[in-house]
């Protein structure tokens, strides 16, 4: 037996309580497996762990009831309180050790969630394996003492029979929708021999969603993806999970992050947009994005694959993903929006985030602390983690403190009014240096076209911050032409310079804010230069002229339009001579002539190339221009 094989085999009893491994005797090369990710080399945030409490026995989850206290779950069956002063209370909040089977590392008290209306109803929920090894989700009530639960208040909400001792899942959380989400592993052994995760009529290998307020013990939410189904459990929210040990909700967006412990080769992280249930995450057909057991499986388009996965390696990966939480606190702005996750065995950590292009970015943070079995948030959104072996609760901090960078963005409107980014840097240690994605090194940049811009900001203490912003196309106001019937004038209310058009051609000398059309009907537009230097064109305004006897020429129609070989022109009142001309878009004269004593004109277009042209008709002092297409 090689030394490497001996080391791997020696690790088996130390693997976390939430998974069983069948590790190959070959140590796979250290390769970071990325799916749709761009690799970032940024050094932010710089994670460090600050011990805040110790002396716990196998802690694995941290939560809060909506106040300053922290509640810590101990696997053996107790819930302990860290009070507002940071002291660990001697008496457990809840002790149900006598009704829990915790002899095997993957069994025990595994989850806890306070009801969203806990302040009023005093309800909280726990997930545990009972003395028969089966999964139980129960509701308890707080007693008259806010630091003590009523142990006799238990109401069993949900149960599941477990065929083996491992893969119990156990995470429970209330989502932003107020419903209770329940994670159950695939039932154990290795490779899901009963194919339970893919069985829609089996509770195991799933995340379930129930309404604990709609009925007792629960109701099915009407928008559950399988509500009303006859061949699928109505409680199922998602399926195809091996052992989703920890999942969490983004407190800002409601998005769901699911860490699913792998089998032989890969650990995976799944992302689910808020409210987007019904996904099949592939186990046992796939381990991560790799085929595991294709027997009876659908095509790959049927499954949802992880947004990130890593291989089994101490140096670049791990052997049992714990999961994590997306930071939405205020104390460490450099961590804001980052999902932080850890591997229980290797002690390696990662952060994950999405950029403005909608791509996922990930950074490997190397070993920070191993034996991290669970994460949690306090009432302010600050993050904590629990070390199962040492019994220490840590606060997760950014070593660069409140050093932060943000940006004020001006949109791009036109070349005369391009975009700009005003960078705002606070805290940190001056002087700062700046590296922009466009090569700039100044604090602020301007003269920018539409696009995405990023900057790395470095302080003098070696800390780094990253800001990514988008210069968007600003919306320019479209001028509206107003008609004053009394004065017979057209006008616009905006701009500093103007050029009027009739039927698409500029009107000589018509450069004022107001135009007197002299009674001439037609389609008018005005080009306006705004006070930011941008030029915009108004919509057309059709002005009806008076009859020909009153001095206005009235074109009845052009036929056909588009035209091929000829264009027929009809107008009203044939009593006077009519002059006509055809011009191209540049104003060049191509054809001209006269018509007398007629009300119809047929133009031969065979010598004109395909394109758009303007036909101008003039009778006495009246002129009309119309466009036509030669095809």
C-alpha positions as CSV (number, residue, x, y, z in Angstrom):
1,X,0.0,0.0,0.0
2,X,1.4,3.4,-1.0
3,X,1.7,6.2,1.5
4,X,-0.8,8.2,-0.5
5,X,-3.3,5.3,-0.4
6,X,-2.8,5.0,3.3
7,X,-3.5,8.7,3.9
8,X,-6.7,8.6,2.0
9,X,-8.0,5.4,3.7
10,X,-7.1,6.9,7.1
11,X,-9.4,9.8,6.3
12,X,-12.5,7.7,6.0
13,X,-13.6,7.9,9.6
14,X,-12.9,11.6,9.7
15,X,-15.2,12.4,6.8
16,X,-18.1,14.6,7.9
17,X,-21.2,13.3,9.3
18,X,-23.1,14.3,6.2
19,X,-21.6,12.0,3.6
20,X,-20.0,8.7,2.9
21,X,-17.1,8.5,0.5
22,X,-15.8,5.7,-1.7
23,X,-12.5,7.4,-2.7
24,X,-10.5,5.9,-5.5
25,X,-7.0,4.8,-4.6
26,X,-5.7,7.2,-7.1
27,X,-5.3,10.8,-6.1
28,X,-6.6,12.8,-9.0
29,X,-4.6,15.7,-10.4
30,X,-5.3,19.1,-8.9
31,X,-7.6,20.6,-11.5
32,X,-10.1,23.3,-10.8
33,X,-13.3,22.3,-12.6
34,X,-15.3,25.2,-13.8
35,X,-18.6,25.2,-15.6
36,X,-19.4,28.5,-17.4
37,X,-17.1,30.4,-15.0
38,X,-14.4,32.9,-15.7
39,X,-11.5,32.6,-13.3
40,X,-10.7,35.7,-11.3
41,X,-7.3,36.3,-9.7
42,X,-8.5,39.1,-7.5
43,X,-7.5,39.0,-3.9
44,X,-10.8,40.1,-2.4
45,X,-12.4,39.7,0.0
46,X,-9.5,38.6,2.2
47,X,-11.2,36.2,4.6
48,X,-10.2,35.7,8.2
49,X,-12.0,34.0,11.0
50,X,-12.4,35.5,14.5
51,X,-13.3,33.1,17.3
52,X,-16.3,34.5,19.2
53,X,-17.3,31.5,21.4
54,X,-16.0,28.0,22.2
55,X,-16.8,24.9,24.2
56,X,-19.5,23.6,22.0
57,X,-19.9,19.9,21.3
58,X,-20.1,19.2,17.5
59,X,-21.7,22.5,16.5
60,X,-23.1,22.4,12.9
61,X,-25.5,25.3,12.4
62,X,-26.0,28.9,13.6
63,X,-29.1,31.0,13.4
64,X,-31.0,33.8,15.1
65,X,-34.6,34.5,16.2
66,X,-34.7,38.1,15.0
67,X,-32.7,39.6,17.8
68,X,-29.1,40.0,18.9
69,X,-28.7,36.4,20.1
70,X,-27.1,33.5,18.2
71,X,-28.5,30.0,18.5
72,X,-26.0,27.1,17.9
73,X,-27.0,23.6,17.2
74,X,-25.0,20.7,18.7
75,X,-25.3,17.5,16.8
76,X,-26.0,15.4,19.9
77,X,-29.4,17.2,20.4
78,X,-28.9,20.5,22.1
79,X,-29.4,24.1,21.1
80,X,-27.2,26.6,22.9
81,X,-27.4,30.4,23.1
82,X,-24.7,33.0,22.7
83,X,-26.4,36.1,24.3
84,X,-26.2,39.8,23.4
85,X,-23.0,40.1,25.4
86,X,-21.3,37.2,23.6
87,X,-21.6,34.8,26.6
88,X,-22.6,31.2,26.1
89,X,-25.6,30.5,28.4
90,X,-25.0,27.4,30.6
91,X,-28.5,26.0,30.2
92,X,-29.4,24.8,26.6
93,X,-32.4,26.5,25.0
94,X,-33.5,23.0,23.9
95,X,-32.2,19.5,24.9
96,X,-33.7,16.6,23.1
97,X,-30.7,14.3,23.3
98,X,-32.8,11.4,24.6
99,X,-35.0,11.3,21.4
100,X,-32.1,11.6,18.9
101,X,-29.9,8.9,17.4
102,X,-26.5,10.6,17.0
103,X,-24.1,7.7,17.4
104,X,-23.2,7.8,13.7
105,X,-21.6,11.0,12.5
106,X,-24.3,11.8,9.9
107,X,-27.1,11.5,12.4
108,X,-28.3,13.8,15.1
109,X,-29.8,17.3,15.4
110,X,-29.2,18.6,11.9
111,X,-31.2,21.7,11.3
112,X,-33.2,24.6,12.9
113,X,-35.3,27.4,11.7
114,X,-37.3,30.1,13.5
115,X,-40.8,30.9,12.2
116,X,-40.9,34.3,10.3
117,X,-43.4,35.4,12.9
118,X,-41.5,34.0,15.9
119,X,-41.7,37.2,17.9
120,X,-45.5,36.7,18.0
121,X,-46.1,32.9,17.9
122,X,-42.9,31.6,19.5
123,X,-42.6,28.7,17.0
124,X,-39.3,27.2,15.8
125,X,-38.6,24.0,13.9
126,X,-35.9,21.4,14.1
127,X,-34.7,18.6,11.9
128,X,-33.2,15.5,13.5
129,X,-32.8,11.7,13.2
130,X,-34.9,9.9,15.8
131,X,-33.9,6.8,17.8
132,X,-34.8,4.6,14.8
133,X,-32.5,6.6,12.5
134,X,-35.4,8.2,10.6
135,X,-35.7,11.9,9.6
136,X,-38.1,14.0,11.6
137,X,-39.0,17.7,11.3
138,X,-40.8,19.0,14.3
139,X,-42.2,22.3,15.6
140,X,-41.5,23.4,19.2
141,X,-42.6,26.5,21.1
142,X,-40.6,28.9,23.3
143,X,-41.5,28.9,27.0
144,X,-42.3,31.9,29.2
145,X,-38.5,32.3,29.5
146,X,-37.2,33.6,26.2
147,X,-34.0,31.6,26.7
148,X,-35.8,28.2,27.2
149,X,-37.9,26.2,24.8
150,X,-40.9,24.2,26.0
151,X,-39.7,20.5,25.5
152,X,-43.2,19.2,25.8
153,X,-44.6,21.4,22.9
154,X,-43.3,19.2,20.1
155,X,-45.6,18.8,17.0
156,X,-44.2,16.5,14.3
157,X,-44.5,18.1,10.9
158,X,-42.8,15.8,8.4
159,X,-41.0,12.4,8.5
160,X,-39.0,10.2,6.2
161,X,-37.8,6.7,6.6
162,X,-34.1,6.3,6.2
163,X,-32.8,3.0,4.8
164,X,-29.2,3.6,5.8
165,X,-27.4,5.6,8.4
166,X,-25.8,8.2,6.1
167,X,-27.0,10.9,3.7
168,X,-29.8,12.4,5.9
169,X,-29.5,16.0,4.7
170,X,-31.2,17.8,7.4
171,X,-31.1,21.5,6.5
172,X,-34.3,23.4,7.1
173,X,-35.0,27.1,6.4
174,X,-37.8,29.4,5.8
175,X,-37.6,31.0,2.4
176,X,-38.5,34.6,1.6
177,X,-41.9,33.4,0.6
178,X,-42.6,32.3,4.2
179,X,-42.6,28.5,3.4
180,X,-40.5,25.9,5.1
181,X,-37.9,24.2,2.9
182,X,-36.6,20.8,3.9
183,X,-33.5,19.0,2.6
184,X,-33.4,15.2,2.7
185,X,-30.4,13.1,1.4
186,X,-30.7,10.1,-0.9
187,X,-31.0,7.6,2.0
188,X,-27.4,6.6,2.0
189,X,-25.1,3.7,1.2
190,X,-23.1,4.6,-1.9
191,X,-24.3,5.4,-5.4
192,X,-28.0,5.6,-4.4
193,X,-28.6,1.9,-4.9
194,X,-32.4,2.4,-4.7
195,X,-32.4,5.3,-7.2
196,X,-34.4,7.3,-4.7
197,X,-33.2,10.7,-5.7
198,X,-34.7,10.3,-9.2
199,X,-37.9,8.6,-7.9
200,X,-40.6,11.4,-7.8
201,X,-42.7,9.3,-5.4
202,X,-39.9,8.9,-2.8
203,X,-39.1,11.7,-0.3
204,X,-35.3,11.1,-0.3
205,X,-32.8,13.0,-2.5
206,X,-35.1,16.0,-2.6
207,X,-35.8,19.5,-1.2
208,X,-39.4,19.8,-0.1
209,X,-41.5,23.0,0.4
210,X,-44.4,23.1,2.8
211,X,-46.8,25.7,4.2
212,X,-46.8,25.3,8.0
213,X,-49.4,28.0,8.4
214,X,-51.9,26.7,5.9
215,X,-52.9,23.6,7.8
216,X,-51.7,21.4,10.6
217,X,-49.2,19.9,10.3
218,X,-48.7,21.6,6.8
219,X,-50.4,22.4,3.5
220,X,-49.1,22.2,0.0
221,X,-48.3,25.7,-1.4
222,X,-50.5,26.2,-4.5
223,X,-47.4,27.2,-6.6
224,X,-45.3,24.2,-5.7
225,X,-44.0,22.8,-9.0
226,X,-45.8,19.5,-8.6
227,X,-48.9,20.7,-6.7
228,X,-51.8,18.6,-7.9
229,X,-49.7,15.8,-9.4
230,X,-50.7,12.2,-9.0
231,X,-47.4,10.5,-9.8
232,X,-45.1,13.0,-7.9
233,X,-45.0,14.0,-4.3
234,X,-46.7,17.4,-4.1
235,X,-44.2,18.6,-1.4
236,X,-41.2,18.3,-3.8
237,X,-39.5,21.6,-4.7
238,X,-36.5,20.1,-6.4
239,X,-35.0,16.6,-6.9
240,X,-31.9,14.7,-8.0
241,X,-29.8,15.6,-5.0
242,X,-27.3,13.3,-3.3
243,X,-27.0,15.0,0.0
244,X,-27.8,18.7,0.0
245,X,-26.2,19.2,3.4
246,X,-26.6,23.0,3.5
247,X,-28.6,25.4,1.4
248,X,-29.2,29.1,2.0
249,X,-31.2,32.0,0.7
250,X,-29.8,35.3,-0.5
251,X,-31.4,37.8,1.9
252,X,-31.6,40.4,-0.8
253,X,-32.8,38.5,-3.9
254,X,-34.3,35.4,-2.4
255,X,-32.0,33.2,-4.7
256,X,-31.2,29.8,-3.4
257,X,-27.7,28.2,-3.2
258,X,-27.5,24.5,-2.7
259,X,-24.3,22.7,-1.8
260,X,-24.6,19.0,-2.7
261,X,-22.0,16.6,-1.4
262,X,-20.4,14.4,-4.1
263,X,-19.7,10.7,-4.4
264,X,-16.3,9.7,-5.8
265,X,-14.9,12.7,-7.7
266,X,-16.8,16.0,-7.6
267,X,-18.4,18.4,-5.1
268,X,-21.0,20.7,-6.5
269,X,-22.7,24.1,-5.9
270,X,-26.1,24.7,-7.5
271,X,-27.8,28.0,-8.0
272,X,-31.6,28.5,-8.2
273,X,-33.2,31.9,-9.0
274,X,-35.8,33.0,-6.5
275,X,-39.0,31.0,-6.9
276,X,-37.7,28.9,-9.7
277,X,-38.5,25.4,-8.4
278,X,-39.0,22.1,-10.2
279,X,-35.3,21.5,-11.1
280,X,-33.8,18.0,-11.3
281,X,-30.1,18.3,-10.3
282,X,-29.1,15.0,-11.9
283,X,-28.0,12.6,-9.1
284,X,-27.5,9.6,-9.6
285,X,-27.4,10.0,-13.4
286,X,-24.7,12.6,-12.9
287,X,-22.2,13.5,-10.3
288,X,-21.8,17.2,-10.9
289,X,-21.8,17.5,-14.6
290,X,-20.2,14.1,-15.2
291,X,-22.1,10.9,-16.0
292,X,-22.3,8.6,-13.0
293,X,-25.0,6.0,-13.6
294,X,-27.0,6.6,-16.8
295,X,-29.3,3.7,-16.4
296,X,-32.9,4.8,-16.9
297,X,-31.9,8.5,-17.3
298,X,-33.2,11.2,-19.6
299,X,-31.2,13.3,-22.0
300,X,-28.9,15.9,-20.4
301,X,-31.3,18.7,-21.3
302,X,-33.6,17.3,-18.7
303,X,-31.2,18.1,-15.8
304,X,-29.9,21.3,-14.2
305,X,-26.1,21.2,-13.7
306,X,-24.1,23.0,-11.1
307,X,-22.8,26.5,-11.5
308,X,-19.6,25.4,-9.9
309,X,-17.9,22.1,-9.1
310,X,-14.5,21.1,-7.7
311,X,-12.6,17.8,-7.7
312,X,-11.3,15.7,-4.9
313,X,-8.0,17.2,-3.9
314,X,-6.4,18.7,-0.8
315,X,-4.5,21.3,-2.7
316,X,-7.2,22.8,-5.0
317,X,-10.5,21.2,-4.0
318,X,-11.8,19.0,-1.2
319,X,-13.9,16.0,-0.4
320,X,-17.1,17.2,1.2
321,X,-18.6,20.6,0.4
322,X,-20.2,22.3,3.4
323,X,-21.8,25.1,1.4
324,X,-22.1,28.7,2.6
325,X,-24.0,32.0,2.5
326,X,-24.1,35.1,0.3
327,X,-23.0,38.1,2.4
328,X,-25.5,40.9,2.7
329,X,-24.2,42.6,5.9
330,X,-22.8,46.1,6.2
331,X,-19.7,45.7,8.4
332,X,-17.5,44.5,5.6
333,X,-18.4,46.2,2.3
334,X,-15.7,44.3,0.4
335,X,-17.6,41.0,1.0
336,X,-20.9,42.4,-0.1
337,X,-22.6,40.2,-2.7
338,X,-20.0,37.4,-2.4
339,X,-21.2,33.8,-1.7
340,X,-18.6,32.3,0.7
341,X,-18.3,28.5,0.9
342,X,-16.0,26.0,2.4
343,X,-15.0,22.3,2.2
344,X,-15.2,20.3,5.4
345,X,-12.3,18.0,4.8
346,X,-9.6,20.1,3.0
347,X,-10.3,23.4,4.7
348,X,-10.3,25.2,1.4
349,X,-12.6,28.1,0.8
350,X,-14.0,29.9,-2.3
351,X,-16.0,32.9,-3.1
352,X,-18.5,33.0,-5.9
353,X,-20.2,36.0,-7.5
354,X,-21.9,37.0,-10.8
355,X,-20.6,39.9,-12.9
356,X,-22.5,42.4,-15.0
357,X,-22.4,40.1,-18.0
358,X,-24.3,37.5,-16.1
359,X,-21.3,35.2,-15.8
360,X,-20.2,33.4,-12.7
361,X,-16.8,34.2,-11.3
362,X,-15.0,32.1,-8.6
363,X,-11.8,32.5,-6.6
364,X,-10.1,29.7,-4.7
365,X,-9.0,31.0,-1.3
366,X,-6.8,28.1,-0.2
367,X,-7.0,26.5,3.2
368,X,-8.6,28.9,5.8
369,X,-10.0,26.4,8.3
370,X,-11.1,22.8,8.0
371,X,-13.9,20.9,9.9
372,X,-16.3,23.8,9.1
373,X,-19.7,22.0,9.2
374,X,-22.1,24.9,9.0
375,X,-22.6,28.6,8.4
376,X,-25.1,31.1,9.8
377,X,-26.1,34.8,9.8
378,X,-27.0,37.1,12.7
379,X,-29.9,39.6,12.6
380,X,-27.7,42.2,10.8
381,X,-26.6,39.8,8.1
382,X,-23.0,39.2,9.4
383,X,-21.7,35.7,8.8
384,X,-20.5,33.0,11.1
385,X,-19.3,29.4,10.8
386,X,-19.0,26.4,13.1
387,X,-16.0,24.1,13.5
388,X,-17.4,20.7,14.3
389,X,-14.2,19.2,15.8
390,X,-12.9,22.1,17.9
391,X,-16.3,23.4,19.0
392,X,-15.4,27.0,18.1
393,X,-17.8,29.5,16.5
394,X,-16.1,32.0,14.3
395,X,-17.2,35.3,12.9
396,X,-16.3,35.6,9.2
397,X,-14.4,38.9,8.6
398,X,-12.6,40.7,5.8
399,X,-9.1,41.4,6.8
400,X,-9.3,44.7,4.9
401,X,-12.1,45.9,7.1
402,X,-14.4,48.6,5.8
403,X,-12.1,49.7,3.0
404,X,-14.5,50.1,0.1
405,X,-14.8,51.4,-3.4
406,X,-18.0,52.3,-5.3
407,X,-18.8,54.3,-8.4
408,X,-21.2,57.0,-9.6
409,X,-22.0,56.5,-13.2
410,X,-23.1,58.9,-15.9
411,X,-24.7,57.3,-19.0
412,X,-23.6,57.6,-22.6
413,X,-26.0,59.8,-24.6
414,X,-24.0,60.6,-27.7
415,X,-20.5,61.3,-28.8
416,X,-21.0,64.9,-27.6
417,X,-22.1,63.6,-24.2
418,X,-20.2,60.4,-23.4
419,X,-20.2,58.4,-20.2
420,X,-18.1,59.0,-17.1
421,X,-17.3,57.1,-13.9
422,X,-16.7,58.9,-10.6
423,X,-15.0,56.5,-8.2
424,X,-15.6,56.9,-4.5
425,X,-13.0,55.3,-2.2
426,X,-13.5,55.2,1.6
427,X,-11.4,53.9,4.5
428,X,-8.3,51.8,3.6
429,X,-4.8,53.2,3.8
430,X,-3.9,56.0,1.4
431,X,-2.3,56.5,-1.1
432,X,-4.4,54.4,-3.5
433,X,-3.6,53.2,-7.0
434,X,-6.1,52.3,-9.8
435,X,-6.0,49.8,-12.6
436,X,-8.9,50.2,-15.0
437,X,-9.9,47.6,-17.6
438,X,-9.4,50.2,-20.3
439,X,-5.8,50.8,-19.2
440,X,-6.5,54.0,-17.2
441,X,-4.8,54.6,-13.9
442,X,-6.6,57.7,-12.7
443,X,-9.3,57.6,-10.0
444,X,-12.1,58.8,-12.3
445,X,-12.5,58.2,-16.0
446,X,-14.6,60.0,-18.6
447,X,-15.3,60.2,-22.4
448,X,-16.6,56.6,-22.3
449,X,-18.7,54.8,-24.9
450,X,-21.3,52.2,-23.9
451,X,-19.7,49.2,-22.2
452,X,-18.7,47.4,-19.0
453,X,-15.7,48.9,-17.1
454,X,-13.9,47.4,-14.1
455,X,-11.2,48.8,-11.8
456,X,-8.9,47.3,-9.1
457,X,-8.3,49.7,-6.3
458,X,-5.2,49.1,-4.1
459,X,-4.5,50.8,-0.9
460,X,-1.1,51.2,0.7
461,X,-1.6,48.3,3.1
462,X,-1.9,45.8,0.3
463,X,-5.7,45.5,0.3
464,X,-7.6,45.4,-2.9
465,X,-11.1,46.3,-4.0
466,X,-12.8,45.6,-7.2
467,X,-15.6,47.6,-8.8
468,X,-17.5,46.7,-12.0
469,X,-19.9,49.1,-13.6
470,X,-21.8,49.5,-16.9
471,X,-22.0,52.6,-19.0
472,X,-25.5,52.3,-20.4
473,X,-27.0,54.2,-23.3
474,X,-29.0,57.0,-21.8
475,X,-32.5,57.7,-23.2
476,X,-32.7,60.9,-25.2
477,X,-36.1,62.7,-25.2
478,X,-37.9,62.7,-28.5
479,X,-39.0,66.2,-29.3
480,X,-42.7,66.7,-29.9
481,X,-43.9,69.1,-32.6
482,X,-46.7,71.4,-31.4
483,X,-49.1,73.1,-33.8
484,X,-50.6,76.5,-33.0
485,X,-53.7,76.6,-35.1
486,X,-54.3,80.3,-34.4
487,X,-50.9,81.4,-35.5
488,X,-50.5,78.6,-38.0
489,X,-47.0,77.7,-36.7
490,X,-45.1,74.6,-35.7
491,X,-42.8,74.6,-32.7
492,X,-40.9,72.4,-30.2
493,X,-40.2,73.1,-26.5
494,X,-36.7,71.7,-26.2
495,X,-33.2,72.3,-27.6
496,X,-30.7,75.0,-28.3
497,X,-30.5,74.6,-32.1
498,X,-33.0,73.4,-34.7
499,X,-33.3,72.4,-38.3
500,X,-36.8,71.8,-39.9
501,X,-37.5,69.2,-42.5
502,X,-40.4,68.7,-44.9
503,X,-40.9,65.2,-46.3
504,X,-37.4,64.3,-45.3
505,X,-35.7,67.2,-46.9
506,X,-34.2,70.2,-45.0
507,X,-36.1,73.5,-45.4
508,X,-33.6,76.2,-46.2
509,X,-33.4,78.8,-43.5
510,X,-35.8,77.0,-41.2
511,X,-33.4,76.9,-38.1
512,X,-35.6,78.5,-35.5
513,X,-37.5,76.9,-32.6
514,X,-40.7,77.9,-34.4
515,X,-41.6,77.3,-38.1
516,X,-44.3,79.1,-40.2
517,X,-45.2,76.5,-42.9
518,X,-47.1,79.2,-44.9
519,X,-50.1,76.9,-45.2
520,X,-48.1,74.2,-47.0
521,X,-49.3,70.7,-45.9
522,X,-47.0,67.7,-45.6
523,X,-44.9,65.6,-43.1
524,X,-42.7,67.8,-40.9
525,X,-39.9,66.9,-38.6
526,X,-37.3,68.9,-36.7
527,X,-33.8,68.0,-35.8
528,X,-32.9,69.3,-32.3
529,X,-29.6,69.9,-30.7
530,X,-30.1,69.4,-26.9
531,X,-28.3,71.3,-24.2
532,X,-26.0,68.2,-23.7
533,X,-24.8,68.5,-27.3
534,X,-26.7,65.5,-28.5
535,X,-28.8,65.7,-31.7
536,X,-32.3,64.0,-31.9
537,X,-35.0,63.9,-34.5
538,X,-38.6,64.4,-33.7
539,X,-41.4,62.2,-34.9
540,X,-43.3,63.3,-38.0
541,X,-46.1,65.8,-37.8
542,X,-48.5,65.7,-40.7
543,X,-50.0,69.1,-41.5
544,X,-53.0,69.2,-43.7
545,X,-52.9,72.0,-46.3
546,X,-55.8,74.1,-47.7
547,X,-57.4,73.4,-51.1
548,X,-55.7,74.3,-54.4
549,X,-57.9,77.3,-54.9
550,X,-56.7,78.6,-51.5
551,X,-53.1,78.2,-52.6
552,X,-52.3,74.7,-51.5
553,X,-51.4,71.8,-53.8
554,X,-52.9,68.5,-52.6
555,X,-51.4,65.2,-53.8
556,X,-54.0,62.4,-54.0
557,X,-51.6,59.5,-54.3
558,X,-48.5,57.8,-55.7
559,X,-49.0,54.4,-57.3
560,X,-47.5,51.9,-57.1
561,X,-45.2,52.7,-54.2
562,X,-42.8,50.9,-54.1
563,X,-42.6,51.2,-57.8
564,X,-40.7,49.2,-60.5
565,X,-40.8,50.6,-64.1
566,X,-43.2,53.6,-63.6
567,X,-44.8,55.8,-61.0
568,X,-48.2,57.3,-61.4
569,X,-48.9,60.6,-59.6
570,X,-52.3,62.1,-59.1
571,X,-53.2,65.5,-57.7
572,X,-56.2,67.7,-57.2
573,X,-57.2,70.7,-59.5
574,X,-55.6,70.6,-62.9
575,X,-56.2,74.2,-63.7
576,X,-52.6,75.4,-63.5
577,X,-49.2,74.3,-64.8
578,X,-47.4,71.9,-62.5
579,X,-43.6,71.6,-62.3
580,X,-42.1,68.4,-60.9
581,X,-38.6,67.1,-60.1
582,X,-37.1,63.9,-58.7
583,X,-34.1,64.0,-56.3
584,X,-32.1,61.4,-54.5
585,X,-31.3,61.4,-50.8
586,X,-28.4,63.8,-51.3
587,X,-30.6,66.3,-53.0
588,X,-29.1,65.7,-56.5
589,X,-31.6,66.4,-59.3
590,X,-32.2,63.3,-61.4
591,X,-35.4,64.1,-63.4
592,X,-37.7,67.1,-63.9
593,X,-40.5,68.3,-66.1
594,X,-43.9,70.0,-66.4
595,X,-47.5,69.0,-66.6
596,X,-50.3,71.3,-67.8
597,X,-54.0,70.8,-67.9
598,X,-53.9,67.4,-66.3
599,X,-54.3,65.8,-62.9
600,X,-52.2,62.7,-63.5
601,X,-48.6,62.2,-64.4
602,X,-46.7,58.9,-65.2
603,X,-43.0,58.9,-64.6
604,X,-40.6,56.4,-66.3
605,X,-38.3,55.0,-63.6
606,X,-36.3,52.6,-65.7
607,X,-33.1,54.7,-65.6
608,X,-33.2,55.0,-61.8
609,X,-31.3,52.5,-59.6
610,X,-33.1,50.9,-56.7
611,X,-33.4,53.2,-53.7
612,X,-35.5,55.9,-52.0
613,X,-36.2,59.2,-53.8
614,X,-38.1,62.4,-53.3
615,X,-40.7,63.8,-55.8
616,X,-41.4,67.5,-55.5
617,X,-44.5,69.1,-57.1
618,X,-44.8,72.9,-57.4
619,X,-47.9,74.7,-58.6
620,X,-47.8,78.5,-58.4
621,X,-46.3,79.2,-55.0
622,X,-47.3,75.9,-53.5
623,X,-44.9,73.0,-53.1
624,X,-45.3,69.4,-51.9
625,X,-42.6,66.7,-51.5
626,X,-43.3,63.0,-51.2
627,X,-40.9,60.1,-51.0
628,X,-41.1,56.9,-53.0
629,X,-39.1,53.7,-53.4
630,X,-37.8,52.3,-56.7
631,X,-37.3,48.5,-56.3
